[in-house]
Amino acid sequence: MRITYERTGGFTGMRVAMTIDLKDLPDDQAKELDDLLDQVDFYNLPEKIMPSGSAPDQFQYTVMVEAERGSHTVRTGDVTAPD
């Protein structure tokens, strides 16, 4: 499983991104990430959870998970990010 995280926007418009391949992590950390994805029901979250209207200087987040069971991407922002 691979998880790609990207944060864009904000006042300066900076981009921060990283990709984690769970096979490169210790087993306990990989399991914890996999369990967290299950706890938030990641694969059933909508692809876009964005505010209606304008949200100046807000960070936007993209999380993409690629796994044997399929791929799913979620885009959200500071105001609308689920817990």
NORGIJO-V804067 format. One record per residue. RES is the residue in one small letter. PSI is psi in whole degrees, -180 to 180 (* if undefined). BURIAL is + if it has 9 or more other ideal C-beta (glycine too) atoms within 8 Angstrom, else -. Layout:
RES&PSI&BURIAL + RES&PSI&BURIAL
This chain:
m&140&+ + r&139&+ + i&125&+ + t&129&+ + y&137&+ + e&133&+ + r&128&+ + t&167&+ + g&-145&+ + g&-178&+ + f&-40&- + t&-6&- + g&24&- + m&153&- + r&131&- + v&129&- + a&152&- + m&155&- + t&134&- + i&126&+ + d&117&- + l&-24&+ + k&-16&- + d&-5&- + l&158&+ + p&150&- + d&-42&- + d&-38&- + q&-41&- + a&-43&+ + k&-40&- + e&-44&- + l&-43&+ + d&-43&+ + d&-40&- + l&-40&- + l&-39&+ + d&-41&- + q&-38&- + v&3&- + d&48&- + f&-43&+ + y&-13&+ + n&2&- + l&147&+ + p&154&- + e&-31&- + k&125&- + i&76&+ + m&153&+ + p&151&- + s&139&- + g&-167&- + s&144&- + a&82&+ + p&142&- + d&15&- + q&144&+ + f&147&+ + q&140&+ + y&138&+ + t&127&+ + v&122&+ + m&130&+ + v&127&+ + e&118&- + a&174&- + e&-34&- + r&-1&- + g&179&- + s&148&- + h&141&+ + t&137&+ + v&131&+ + r&132&+ + t&179&+ + g&177&+ + d&-44&- + v&-32&- + t&2&+ + a&130&+ + p&157&- + d&*&-
